[in-house]
Amino acid sequence: MFDVDPYMRVTQESEGKIRMVETDAPDDLLNVNIHRLTFFPANASPPDAVHGPRMALLAILRSPEVLAFGKAHDIDGLPYADMSVILPGDCCGGGVIVHGELKDVTVSQALDYILQTFPGFWLYENCPNPDRGRAVFFNFYPILPVTVYTHKAVASMESK
C-alpha cells in the first residue's frame, strides 16, 4: 500500500509490533532519554493515578528531559508547566491504570510501554513552522474491544 510513497517505511519487529515511519520526519524528540519516569506507584492514592493512555502520555511529555529538549529546540506542542492541558475522553481510562517506573528509556520506549496497558497505537506528528522551530502532536488510539463497536452499531441502528 505504501510502495508509491518513497518516504514511508513499514517494518514489523520480532515481537510483532508494526512501525510506520515517514523517513523525512525528524525523530530526535522520540530519542530523548528520560532518566526516571513514574506512572502509578503501587502505594499512591487513586487521585494520584495516571489514568488512560493520554494521561500517561502527559507524564512522558512533562518529564524534565522532554521539556528541556523542547525549549532548547523551539518545539511547540509540548505541555509546558505553565500550560493547562485538557485531555477529553481520558479522565478515567475505563478503570485501567498505567503502573510502573521506567529508568533510562527513550520517549519512544516509554510510549511503547503504555501500549502494554492500552493496546493500540501511538501517533507522533512533526510540523515545521516557517517562522521558527516546529510543532509536534502526540496521541494514543487504543484498540477497543469488539463489543464496544457492536454496541455502538446497535445503538446507532436503534436511534434511526
C-alpha positions in Angstrom: 0.0 0.0 0.0 2.9 2.4 0.7 5.1 1.4 -2.2 4.2 4.6 -4.0 5.4 6.8 -1.1 9.2 6.9 -1.1 9.2 8.5 2.4 7.1 5.8 4.2 8.8 2.8 5.8 6.8 0.0 7.3 8.5 -2.7 9.4 7.5 -5.4 11.8 9.6 -6.1 14.8 10.4 -9.6 16.1 7.7 -9.3 18.9 5.1 -8.3 16.3 5.0 -4.6 16.8 4.4 -2.8 13.5 6.1 0.6 12.9 5.1 3.1 10.2 7.6 5.9 9.9 7.9 8.7 7.4 11.7 8.8 6.9 11.8 12.6 6.3 10.2 13.3 9.8 12.8 14.1 12.5 12.8 11.6 15.3 15.2 13.5 17.6 12.4 14.1 20.2 11.4 10.4 20.1 15.0 9.6 21.0 15.3 11.9 24.0 16.4 9.8 27.0 14.3 10.1 30.2 16.2 9.3 33.3 13.3 8.3 35.6 9.6 8.2 34.7 7.0 7.2 37.3 3.4 6.3 36.4 1.1 5.0 39.1 3.1 3.8 42.2 1.5 0.9 44.0 1.3 2.8 47.3 -0.2 6.1 45.8 -3.8 7.0 46.4 -6.2 6.9 43.5 -6.3 10.7 42.9 -2.6 10.5 42.0 -3.1 7.7 39.5 -2.2 8.1 35.8 -5.4 7.1 34.1 -5.8 6.4 30.5 -3.2 6.4 27.7 -3.3 10.2 27.1 -2.7 10.9 30.8 0.2 8.5 30.7 1.4 10.4 27.6 1.2 13.6 29.5 3.5 12.1 32.2 6.1 11.4 29.5 5.8 14.8 27.8 6.1 16.6 31.1 9.3 14.9 32.1 12.1 17.3 32.7 14.2 15.9 29.9 11.5 16.3 27.2 10.6 19.8 28.3 14.2 20.9 28.3 14.7 19.4 24.9 11.6 21.1 23.6 12.7 24.5 24.9 16.2 24.1 23.6 14.9 23.2 20.1 12.0 25.6 20.0 9.3 22.9 19.8 5.6 23.9 20.3 3.0 21.4 21.2 4.6 20.1 24.4 2.7 20.6 27.7 4.9 23.0 29.4 4.5 23.5 33.1 2.7 26.9 32.7 0.1 25.4 30.4 -3.3 24.0 31.3 -3.9 20.7 29.4 -7.3 19.2 28.8 -7.4 15.6 27.5 -11.0 14.8 26.5 -12.3 11.3 27.0 -9.3 10.2 29.0 -10.1 11.1 32.6 -10.5 7.6 33.9 -9.2 5.2 31.3 -12.1 2.8 31.9 -10.7 1.9 35.3 -7.4 0.8 33.8 -4.2 2.4 35.2 -0.7 2.5 33.8 1.6 1.3 36.6 5.3 1.3 37.0 8.6 3.2 36.9 10.9 3.3 33.9 14.6 4.3 34.1 16.8 5.5 31.2 14.2 5.0 28.4 13.7 7.0 25.3 10.4 8.7 24.6 9.6 6.1 22.0 10.3 3.3 24.5 8.0 5.0 27.1 5.2 5.3 24.5 5.6 1.6 23.7 5.4 0.8 27.5 1.9 2.4 27.6 0.8 0.0 24.8 1.3 -2.8 27.3 -1.6 -1.5 29.3 -3.6 0.1 26.5 -3.2 -1.9 23.3 -3.5 0.2 20.2 -1.1 2.6 18.6 0.5 6.0 19.2 1.0 8.8 16.7 3.7 11.4 16.5 3.4 14.2 14.0 6.1 16.9 13.3 5.1 20.1 11.6 7.8 22.6 10.6 7.0 26.2 11.4 8.2 28.6 8.7 8.6 31.4 11.3 10.6 29.4 13.9 11.1 25.9 15.3 8.4 23.3 14.8 5.3 22.0 16.4 4.6 18.4 17.4 1.5 16.4 18.1 1.2 13.1 20.0 -1.9 11.0 20.6 -2.9 7.4 21.6 -5.5 5.4 19.8 -6.5 2.4 21.9 -8.0 -0.6 20.3 -11.4 -1.1 21.8 -13.0 -4.5 22.4 -15.3 -5.7 19.6 -18.3 -5.4 22.0 -17.8 -1.6 22.0 -18.1 -1.4 18.3 -21.0 -3.8 18.2 -22.9 -1.9 20.9 -22.3 1.4 19.1 -23.6 0.0 15.8 -26.7 -1.4 17.5 -27.4 1.8 19.3 -27.0 3.7 16.1 -29.4 1.5 14.3 -32.0 1.7 17.1 -31.9 5.5 17.0 -32.9 5.7 13.4 
